[in-house]
Amino acid sequence: MYDAVVIGAGVAGCAVARELSRYKGSFLVVERALDVCEGTSKANSAIIHAGFDAEPGTMKARMNVKGNKMMDKLSEEMDIPFKRIGALVVCLSEDGLPRLRELYDRGIENGVGGLSLLSGDEARVLEPNLTDEVCGALLAETSGIVCPFELTLGLGESAAKNGVEFRFDTKVAGLKREGGCWTAATDKGDLLARTVVNAAGVYAGELHNMACESKLRITPRKGEYCLLDRTAGGHVSHTVFQLPGKLGKGVLVSPTVHGNLLVGPTAADVEDPETAATTAEGLREVAEKSAWAVKNVPMRQVITSFMGLRAHEDGDDFILGESAEGFFDAAGIESPGLTSAPAIGEYLARLIAEKLGLPVNDSFDPIRKGVPKVADMPTEERAELIRRDPRYGSIICRCEEVSEGEILDAVHGVLGAKTLDGVKRRTRAGMGRCQAGFCSPRVMEILSRELSLDLTDIRKSGKDSQIVLGRTRKEGE
Ligand SMILES: Cc1cc2nc3c(=O)[nH]c(=O)nc-3n(C[C@H](O)[C@H](O)[C@H](O)COP(=O)(O)OP(=O)(O)OC[C@H]3O[C@@H](n4cnc5c(N)ncnc54)[C@H](O)[C@@H]3O)c2cc1C
């Protein structure tokens, strides 16, 4: 019997798990995919929002502002990249200026520091590539950017390091309250728990409705993006948002922590929570709308496109707390869910610890080390690492300069990578300009060797993403 079973290893589930491990108890994260960060947490804008957007008094506002403030310490403890680059919300027509002022006032009410209103010219001094149509802007200095994979992985690994168990490839299909505890039926057998945390992303409505009398409806809201090469990364230095206006909802243009440029997203409700495809019209919309605010976005430098699904709840707020006896929701976690995750984790873990009377875990260790990034190291440090282990000198991914040593660290880490995407998200092998064209066969060989798997058993991400289907010749033929 577990004290808590967390359903879903996205950023919310991993944050709850890490915070639970500050208490003594038995905790399990159960995830239907093969790895952490396979849901919405892998595909978003990666912005640590300042907190001026959400309605004052809502869970979204509270968690956003708190999560933002937690990010400096957390990123240091977990060895993950985070940059407070600041954001500009730009206004493209004079009649939008009162709305900009509203956002400023709302931010002040939510407790956001570092806000100021700028004229179009003042904004262009900060961002010379803003268009001439920009007639005013809200500057939010506390806004930042993060790597969503590393944030999720860091939280998950930190939880695992502090004793939380993880089970992948296990889908919760039913929930029943019996004899004062919960039984979670999975495709790998039943799990017994004193409490359950529902952090199932776009499926959180389904799980909530299995457990609670009050019903929730989550609508998957698709957002498409273009990711541009590092050569385009300096086109803006802040995250540039557009104030929704007469022309509709604009798209953002932002640097990423790894020096690329991100442009998007669109917003369209979809039926299918499994959809993963981008569309020609979505990507065209991204290109068109980005040009309203930022001049000459070098769209010829697009290296990939992707999409993510927001888990939009009808009430438009995060559903957080005990929704049925011993059943805790982290549902409706759409944007700013990435920003809010650390605060959501703290909030729910405290509620569970109080309910169960869990004592504090004095041996909780907040420090987690990520895979060393050879490409970012000063030459001397890099040389020393290679002297100690020459495999850090053997470059597997040319675009991102990822070595064999880093891939081995990723495979044999606390929650080791088992797939090509697992390696990619931990090391950046395959994230570069050639998008894994050169390195995937070599990464597959390493995975096959290290995990004692046949090449035909290596997956891109999910179980159905086989890459090599069979051999055309046997050895020696
Ligand atoms: C287009 C877009 C842009 C965004 N931009 C930002 C941003 O800039 N800043 C920000 O703060 N937030 C942003 N967000 C929001 C943020 O990405 C999400 O709020 C956050 O990632 C949600 O995390 P999660 O853990 O709730 O869900 P997920 O990451 O989806 O995790 C849920 C997990 O549950 C698993 N699961 C589901 N059902 C079951 C089951 N039955 N059994 C076992 N496992 C199950 C899934 O496989 C999945 O891994 C954006 C979202 C989108 C879509």
The ligand as an SDF file (V2000), in Angstrom:
LIG
                    3D

 53 58  0  0  0  0  0  0  0  0999 V2000
    0.9840   25.3000  -26.7000 C   0  0  0  0  0  0  0  0  0  0  0  0
    1.3160   25.3640  -25.2400 C   0  0  0  0  0  0  0  0  0  0  0  0
    2.1040   26.3760  -24.7360 C   0  0  0  0  0  0  0  0  0  0  0  0
    2.3930   26.4520  -23.3770 C   0  0  0  0  0  0  0  0  0  0  0  0
    3.2690   27.3870  -22.9250 N   0  0  0  0  0  0  0  0  0  0  0  0
    3.5620   27.4420  -21.6150 C   0  0  0  0  0  0  0  0  0  0  0  0
    4.5140   28.3590  -21.1350 C   0  0  0  0  0  0  0  0  0  0  0  0
    5.1720   29.0510  -21.8890 O   0  0  0  0  0  0  0  0  0  0  0  0
    4.6940   28.4690  -19.7990 N   0  0  0  0  0  0  0  0  0  0  0  0
    3.9950   27.7080  -18.9230 C   0  0  0  0  0  0  0  0  0  0  0  0
    4.1580   27.9170  -17.7230 O   0  0  0  0  0  0  0  0  0  0  0  0
    3.1470   26.7480  -19.3560 N   0  0  0  0  0  0  0  0  0  0  0  0
    2.9280   26.6050  -20.6730 C   0  0  0  0  0  0  0  0  0  0  0  0
    2.0920   25.6370  -21.1360 N   0  0  0  0  0  0  0  0  0  0  0  0
    1.4280   24.7660  -20.1880 C   0  0  0  0  0  0  0  0  0  0  0  0
    2.3010   23.6140  -19.6980 C   0  0  0  0  0  0  0  0  0  0  0  0
    3.0400   23.0320  -20.7420 O   0  0  0  0  0  0  0  0  0  0  0  0
    1.3940   22.5810  -19.0380 C   0  0  0  0  0  0  0  0  0  0  0  0
    0.5850   23.2390  -18.0980 O   0  0  0  0  0  0  0  0  0  0  0  0
    2.1490   21.4860  -18.3340 C   0  0  0  0  0  0  0  0  0  0  0  0
    3.1500   20.9370  -19.1410 O   0  0  0  0  0  0  0  0  0  0  0  0
    1.1710   20.4130  -17.9250 C   0  0  0  0  0  0  0  0  0  0  0  0
    1.8690   19.4200  -17.2340 O   0  0  0  0  0  0  0  0  0  0  0  0
    1.1260   18.1570  -16.7000 P   0  0  0  0  0  0  0  0  0  0  0  0
    2.1140   17.4050  -15.9030 O   0  0  0  0  0  0  0  0  0  0  0  0
   -0.1570   18.5630  -16.0550 O   0  0  0  0  0  0  0  0  0  0  0  0
    0.6690   17.3500  -18.0010 O   0  0  0  0  0  0  0  0  0  0  0  0
    1.5120   16.3980  -18.9780 P   0  0  0  0  0  0  0  0  0  0  0  0
    2.8680   16.8950  -19.2350 O   0  0  0  0  0  0  0  0  0  0  0  0
    0.6380   16.1560  -20.1550 O   0  0  0  0  0  0  0  0  0  0  0  0
    1.6690   15.0700  -18.1380 O   0  0  0  0  0  0  0  0  0  0  0  0
    0.5880   14.1870  -17.9270 C   0  0  0  0  0  0  0  0  0  0  0  0
    1.1310   12.7800  -17.9630 C   0  0  0  0  0  0  0  0  0  0  0  0
    0.1280   11.8810  -17.5470 O   0  0  0  0  0  0  0  0  0  0  0  0
    0.2650   10.6930  -18.2840 C   0  0  0  0  0  0  0  0  0  0  0  0
   -1.0130    9.9830  -18.2380 N   0  0  0  0  0  0  0  0  0  0  0  0
   -2.1860   10.4020  -18.7520 C   0  0  0  0  0  0  0  0  0  0  0  0
   -3.1490    9.5020  -18.4870 N   0  0  0  0  0  0  0  0  0  0  0  0
   -2.5700    8.5010  -17.7790 C   0  0  0  0  0  0  0  0  0  0  0  0
   -3.0500    7.2840  -17.2420 C   0  0  0  0  0  0  0  0  0  0  0  0
   -4.3260    6.9210  -17.3710 N   0  0  0  0  0  0  0  0  0  0  0  0
   -2.1770    6.4800  -16.5850 N   0  0  0  0  0  0  0  0  0  0  0  0
   -0.8680    6.8360  -16.4540 C   0  0  0  0  0  0  0  0  0  0  0  0
   -0.3590    7.9770  -16.9720 N   0  0  0  0  0  0  0  0  0  0  0  0
   -1.1980    8.8000  -17.6090 C   0  0  0  0  0  0  0  0  0  0  0  0
    0.6320   11.1860  -19.6720 C   0  0  0  0  0  0  0  0  0  0  0  0
    1.2510   10.1700  -20.4440 O   0  0  0  0  0  0  0  0  0  0  0  0
    1.5470   12.3480  -19.3600 C   0  0  0  0  0  0  0  0  0  0  0  0
    2.9040   11.9690  -19.3460 O   0  0  0  0  0  0  0  0  0  0  0  0
    1.8310   25.5050  -22.4990 C   0  0  0  0  0  0  0  0  0  0  0  0
    1.0580   24.4620  -23.0170 C   0  0  0  0  0  0  0  0  0  0  0  0
    0.8420   24.3640  -24.3750 C   0  0  0  0  0  0  0  0  0  0  0  0
    0.0970   23.2000  -24.9220 C   0  0  0  0  0  0  0  0  0  0  0  0
  1  2  1  0
  2  3  1  0
  2 52  2  0
  3  4  2  0
  4  5  1  0
  4 50  1  0
  5  6  2  0
  6  7  1  0
  6 13  1  0
  7  8  2  0
  7  9  1  0
  9 10  1  0
 10 11  2  0
 10 12  1  0
 12 13  2  0
 13 14  1  0
 14 15  1  0
 14 50  1  0
 15 16  1  0
 16 17  1  0
 16 18  1  0
 18 19  1  0
 18 20  1  0
 20 21  1  0
 20 22  1  0
 22 23  1  0
 23 24  1  0
 24 25  2  0
 24 26  1  0
 24 27  1  0
 27 28  1  0
 28 29  2  0
 28 30  1  0
 28 31  1  0
 31 32  1  0
 32 33  1  0
 33 34  1  0
 33 48  1  0
 34 35  1  0
 35 36  1  0
 35 46  1  0
 36 37  1  0
 36 45  1  0
 37 38  2  0
 38 39  1  0
 39 40  1  0
 39 45  2  0
 40 41  1  0
 40 42  2  0
 42 43  1  0
 43 44  2  0
 44 45  1  0
 46 47  1  0
 46 48  1  0
 48 49  1  0
 50 51  2  0
 51 52  1  0
 52 53  1  0
M  END
$$$$
